[in-house]
């Protein structure tokens, strides 16, 4: 049986560390489940029901409570100072299926209450502005005339494709994934890789956003459990390799 280990940044919330044994007693239901939905509602004019408007996920909120069984009295108080100093960090859960993580920040004061000489209770409220949970990351590579196939992720939500393109294509190029094209008209020059993030649809060179340089195209997310393929082709001439990075994404 896998051992539960829950951390937030450098802080242990469930498991053993230099302070003793931490135990989460309640509050994980909002991690296992989905966040609250958000969206507008509007009645249908002169008709029954409402208009079918888009719906989205709110930020994920967690209120986690637990115990600390410390190694000693002074150690317990040291642990309290350490826990309550945190502002933000990566929340990671191990021991319950795939290891999942999300970046969360403090959403209220952190409570730490000594109960006996070596025992304390605590409570942490976290807010995840990105409500998704993430798991394993994989990469695939495709080049001109050699497509990448069997691209997948194991999550239950749309995963954002991110690409790194290296090579020489002076007339630009076209990426195709899930049968949908994304056209880059900005010349690809050797030694100046292109980064493309379908999360915002931006092209970057050396970390700087390129304004313009994009043509017709789509930015589909990858559906969990449905394999797809990736290809690259020049708009005029040249050769290049595109590397796709994809992370298991859950909601």
Buried (B, 14 or more C-beta within 10 A) or exposed (E): EEEBBBBBBEBBBBBEBEBBBBBBEEBBEBBEEBBEEEEEEEEEEEEEEEEEEEEEBEBBBBBBBBBBBBBEEEBBBBBBEBBBEBEEBEBBBBEBEBBBBBBBBBBEEBBBEBEEEBBBBBBBBBBBEEBBBBBEEEEBEBBBEEBBEEBBBBBBBBBBBBBBBBBBBEEBBBBBBBEEBBBBBBBBBEEEBBBBBBEEEBBBBEEEEBEEBBBEBBBBBBBBEEEBBBBBBBBEEBBBBBBBBBBBBBB
